[in-house]
Amino acid sequence: MTKLFIPQEWIAQADMEGVIRIEGGVMTVASDGKQYGIEEALYVVSVEGGDPDAEDLLGKVITHEEVRQRGGEQVGESLIMGETAYRIEQGFVALFEGSGSPVSEAFRG
């Protein structure tokens, strides 16, 4: 099972240009018809203020549901987990729903 993190900016631009279509939690790539189930997620970029990575999240992707389950809170471009604040990038986790290569040509260039 291949999961991809797709930044919010890419999704917005690709949607505006007709590269993708999103309907009911499924993203379809126009050029090749590949489909991905998508869920809102955050990519953890850094720890704010030089604090240690107490939650072991640095460089990982965490869904909004996982944040909720772990008692975290998103505040703008930050994620607060326990006593630790992280800088995040907003986007989606995409799960390929087909056979063959999971990476569409739309993601390559």
CYANA upper distance limits for C-alpha pairs under 8 A (distance plus 0.5 A):
  1 MET  CA     95 LEU  CA      7.83
  1 MET  CA     96 PHE  CA      7.85
  2 THR  CA     95 LEU  CA      6.59
  2 THR  CA     96 PHE  CA      6.73
  2 THR  CA    102 PRO  CA      7.28
  3 LYS  CA     93 VAL  CA      6.88
  3 LYS  CA     94 ALA  CA      6.03
  3 LYS  CA     95 LEU  CA      5.23
  3 LYS  CA     96 PHE  CA      7.33
  4 LEU  CA     93 VAL  CA      6.06
  4 LEU  CA     94 ALA  CA      5.57
  4 LEU  CA     95 LEU  CA      7.10
  5 PHE  CA     41 ALA  CA      8.39
  5 PHE  CA     43 TYR  CA      8.15
  5 PHE  CA     61 VAL  CA      7.77
  5 PHE  CA     91 GLY  CA      7.39
  5 PHE  CA     92 PHE  CA      6.21
  5 PHE  CA     93 VAL  CA      5.16
  5 PHE  CA     94 ALA  CA      6.79
  6 ILE  CA     10 TRP  CA      7.35
  6 ILE  CA     11 ILE  CA      7.48
  6 ILE  CA     91 GLY  CA      6.02
  6 ILE  CA     92 PHE  CA      5.75
  6 ILE  CA     93 VAL  CA      6.84
  6 ILE  CA     94 ALA  CA      7.56
  7 PRO  CA     11 ILE  CA      7.03
  7 PRO  CA     89 GLU  CA      7.49
  7 PRO  CA     90 GLN  CA      6.56
  7 PRO  CA     91 GLY  CA      4.63
  7 PRO  CA     92 PHE  CA      6.95
  8 GLN  CA     12 ALA  CA      6.66
  8 GLN  CA     89 GLU  CA      8.48
  8 GLN  CA     90 GLN  CA      6.12
  8 GLN  CA     91 GLY  CA      4.57
  8 GLN  CA     92 PHE  CA      7.33
  9 GLU  CA     13 GLN  CA      6.70
  9 GLU  CA     91 GLY  CA      8.15
 10 TRP  CA     14 ALA  CA      6.41
 11 ILE  CA     15 ASP  CA      6.42
 11 ILE  CA     20 ILE  CA      8.41
 11 ILE  CA     91 GLY  CA      8.32
 12 ALA  CA     16 MET  CA      6.65
 13 GLN  CA     17 GLU  CA      6.69
 14 ALA  CA     18 GLY  CA      6.59
 14 ALA  CA     19 VAL  CA      5.40
 14 ALA  CA     20 ILE  CA      6.29
 15 ASP  CA     19 VAL  CA      6.44
 15 ASP  CA     20 ILE  CA      5.67
 15 ASP  CA     21 ARG  CA      6.64
 15 ASP  CA     22 ILE  CA      8.27
 18 GLY  CA     30 ALA  CA      7.66
 19 VAL  CA     29 VAL  CA      6.59
 19 VAL  CA     30 ALA  CA      5.95
 19 VAL  CA     31 SER  CA      7.59
 19 VAL  CA    106 ALA  CA      7.73
 20 ILE  CA     27 MET  CA      7.05
 20 ILE  CA     28 THR  CA      6.00
 20 ILE  CA     29 VAL  CA      4.97
 20 ILE  CA     30 ALA  CA      5.87
 21 ARG  CA     27 MET  CA      6.13
 21 ARG  CA     28 THR  CA      5.71
 21 ARG  CA     29 VAL  CA      7.08
 21 ARG  CA     30 ALA  CA      7.54
 22 ILE  CA     26 VAL  CA      6.10
 22 ILE  CA     27 MET  CA      4.90
 22 ILE  CA     28 THR  CA      6.85
 23 GLU  CA     27 MET  CA      7.07
 25 GLY  CA     37 GLY  CA      6.33
 25 GLY  CA     38 ILE  CA      5.94
 25 GLY  CA     39 GLU  CA      7.49
 26 VAL  CA     35 GLN  CA      7.07
 26 VAL  CA     36 TYR  CA      6.08
 26 VAL  CA     37 GLY  CA      5.04
 26 VAL  CA     38 ILE  CA      6.32
 27 MET  CA     35 GLN  CA      6.10
 27 MET  CA     36 TYR  CA      5.66
 27 MET  CA     37 GLY  CA      6.81
 27 MET  CA     38 ILE  CA      7.12
 28 THR  CA     33 GLY  CA      6.33
 28 THR  CA     34 LYS  CA      6.18
 28 THR  CA     35 GLN  CA      4.98
 28 THR  CA     36 TYR  CA      7.03
 29 VAL  CA     33 GLY  CA      5.60
 29 VAL  CA     34 LYS  CA      5.92
 29 VAL  CA     35 GLN  CA      7.03
 29 VAL  CA    104 SER  CA      7.96
 29 VAL  CA    106 ALA  CA      7.58
 30 ALA  CA     34 LYS  CA      8.40
 31 SER  CA    106 ALA  CA      7.97
 32 ASP  CA    104 SER  CA      7.71
 32 ASP  CA    105 GLU  CA      8.30
 34 LYS  CA     96 PHE  CA      8.26
 34 LYS  CA     97 GLU  CA      8.11
 34 LYS  CA     98 GLY  CA      7.60
 34 LYS  CA    102 PRO  CA      8.48
 34 LYS  CA    104 SER  CA      7.20
 35 GLN  CA     96 PHE  CA      6.72
 35 GLN  CA     97 GLU  CA      6.05
 35 GLN  CA     98 GLY  CA      7.42
 36 TYR  CA     94 ALA  CA      5.90
 36 TYR  CA     95 LEU  CA      5.52
 36 TYR  CA     96 PHE  CA      4.95
 36 TYR  CA     97 GLU  CA      5.81
 37 GLY  CA     94 ALA  CA      6.01
 37 GLY  CA     95 LEU  CA      5.56
 37 GLY  CA     96 PHE  CA      7.08
 37 GLY  CA     97 GLU  CA      7.23
 38 ILE  CA     92 PHE  CA      6.55
 38 ILE  CA     93 VAL  CA      6.03
 38 ILE  CA     94 ALA  CA      4.95
 38 ILE  CA     95 LEU  CA      6.87
 39 GLU  CA     63 THR  CA      7.53
 39 GLU  CA     92 PHE  CA      5.82
 39 GLU  CA     93 VAL  CA      5.82
 39 GLU  CA     94 ALA  CA      7.19
 40 GLU  CA     63 THR  CA      6.46
 40 GLU  CA     64 HIS  CA      6.56
 40 GLU  CA     90 GLN  CA      8.34
 40 GLU  CA     91 GLY  CA      6.50
 40 GLU  CA     92 PHE  CA      4.88
 40 GLU  CA     93 VAL  CA      6.86
 41 ALA  CA     61 VAL  CA      7.16
 41 ALA  CA     62 ILE  CA      6.06
 41 ALA  CA     63 THR  CA      4.44
 41 ALA  CA     64 HIS  CA      5.94
 41 ALA  CA     90 GLN  CA      6.83
 41 ALA  CA     91 GLY  CA      5.89
 41 ALA  CA     92 PHE  CA      5.25
 41 ALA  CA     93 VAL  CA      6.35
 42 LEU  CA     61 VAL  CA      6.05
 42 LEU  CA     62 ILE  CA      5.87
 42 LEU  CA     63 THR  CA      6.61
 42 LEU  CA     64 HIS  CA      7.77
 42 LEU  CA     88 ILE  CA      6.57
 42 LEU  CA     89 GLU  CA      6.13
 42 LEU  CA     90 GLN  CA      5.26
 42 LEU  CA     91 GLY  CA      6.38
 42 LEU  CA     92 PHE  CA      7.70
 43 TYR  CA     59 GLY  CA      7.31
 43 TYR  CA     60 LYS  CA      6.35
 43 TYR  CA     61 VAL  CA      4.93
 43 TYR  CA     62 ILE  CA      7.05
 43 TYR  CA     88 ILE  CA      5.94
 43 TYR  CA     89 GLU  CA      5.57
 43 TYR  CA     90 GLN  CA      6.97
 43 TYR  CA     91 GLY  CA      7.95
 44 VAL  CA     57 LEU  CA      6.85
 44 VAL  CA     58 LEU  CA      5.82
 44 VAL  CA     59 GLY  CA      5.78
 44 VAL  CA     60 LYS  CA      6.06
 44 VAL  CA     61 VAL  CA      6.75
 44 VAL  CA     62 ILE  CA      8.25
 44 VAL  CA     86 TYR  CA      7.04
 44 VAL  CA     87 ARG  CA      6.71
 44 VAL  CA     88 ILE  CA      5.10
 44 VAL  CA     89 GLU  CA      7.11
 45 VAL  CA     58 LEU  CA      6.75
 45 VAL  CA     59 GLY  CA      6.33
 45 VAL  CA     86 TYR  CA      7.69
 45 VAL  CA     87 ARG  CA      6.03
 45 VAL  CA     88 ILE  CA      5.71
 45 VAL  CA     89 GLU  CA      7.29
 46 SER  CA     58 LEU  CA      6.47
 46 SER  CA     59 GLY  CA      7.99
 46 SER  CA     86 TYR  CA      6.14
 46 SER  CA     87 ARG  CA      5.73
 46 SER  CA     88 ILE  CA      7.69
 47 VAL  CA     51 ASP  CA      6.75
 47 VAL  CA     52 PRO  CA      7.62
 47 VAL  CA     53 ASP  CA      6.91
 47 VAL  CA     58 LEU  CA      7.58
 47 VAL  CA     84 THR  CA      7.97
 47 VAL  CA     85 ALA  CA      6.63
 47 VAL  CA     86 TYR  CA      4.90
 47 VAL  CA     87 ARG  CA      6.65
 48 GLU  CA     84 THR  CA      8.20
 48 GLU  CA     85 ALA  CA      5.92
 48 GLU  CA     86 TYR  CA      5.72
 48 GLU  CA     87 ARG  CA      6.73
 49 GLY  CA     85 ALA  CA      8.49
 51 ASP  CA     84 THR  CA      7.64
 52 PRO  CA     84 THR  CA      8.43
 53 ASP  CA     57 LEU  CA      7.26
 53 ASP  CA     58 LEU  CA      7.13
 53 ASP  CA     84 THR  CA      7.83
 54 ALA  CA     84 THR  CA      7.23
 55 GLU  CA     81 MET  CA      7.61
 55 GLU  CA     82 GLY  CA      8.48
 55 GLU  CA     84 THR  CA      8.05
 57 LEU  CA     61 VAL  CA      8.26
 61 VAL  CA     93 VAL  CA      8.43
 62 ILE  CA     66 GLU  CA      6.62
 62 ILE  CA     67 VAL  CA      7.27
 63 THR  CA     67 VAL  CA      6.85
 63 THR  CA     92 PHE  CA      8.46
 63 THR  CA     93 VAL  CA      7.92
 64 HIS  CA     68 ARG  CA      6.76
 65 GLU  CA     69 GLN  CA      6.66
 66 GLU  CA     70 ARG  CA      6.61
 67 VAL  CA     71 GLY  CA      6.74
 67 VAL  CA     72 GLY  CA      5.47
 67 VAL  CA     73 GLU  CA      7.23
 68 ARG  CA     72 GLY  CA      6.24
 68 ARG  CA     73 GLU  CA      7.65
 70 ARG  CA     81 MET  CA      8.20
 71 GLY  CA     81 MET  CA      7.46
 71 GLY  CA     82 GLY  CA      8.15
 72 GLY  CA     79 LEU  CA      7.50
 72 GLY  CA     80 ILE  CA      6.05
 72 GLY  CA     81 MET  CA      5.05
 72 GLY  CA     82 GLY  CA      7.35
 73 GLU  CA     79 LEU  CA      6.27
 73 GLU  CA     80 ILE  CA      5.70
 73 GLU  CA     81 MET  CA      7.22
 74 GLN  CA     78 SER  CA      6.30
 74 GLN  CA     79 LEU  CA      4.94
 74 GLN  CA     80 ILE  CA      6.72
 75 VAL  CA     79 LEU  CA      6.57
 75 VAL  CA     80 ILE  CA      7.86
 77 GLU  CA     87 ARG  CA      6.47
 77 GLU  CA     88 ILE  CA      6.04
 77 GLU  CA     89 GLU  CA      7.31
 77 GLU  CA     90 GLN  CA      8.21
 78 SER  CA     85 ALA  CA      6.99
 78 SER  CA     86 TYR  CA      5.91
 78 SER  CA     87 ARG  CA      5.12
 78 SER  CA     88 ILE  CA      6.06
 79 LEU  CA     85 ALA  CA      6.15
 79 LEU  CA     86 TYR  CA      5.55
 79 LEU  CA     87 ARG  CA      6.92
 79 LEU  CA     88 ILE  CA      7.07
 80 ILE  CA     84 THR  CA      6.33
 80 ILE  CA     85 ALA  CA      5.05
 80 ILE  CA     86 TYR  CA      6.91
 81 MET  CA     85 ALA  CA      6.88
 81 MET  CA     86 TYR  CA      8.44
 96 PHE  CA    102 PRO  CA      6.16
 98 GLY  CA    102 PRO  CA      7.98
103 VAL  CA    107 PHE  CA      7.34
104 SER  CA    108 ARG  CA      7.76
105 GLU  CA    109 GLY  CA      7.79
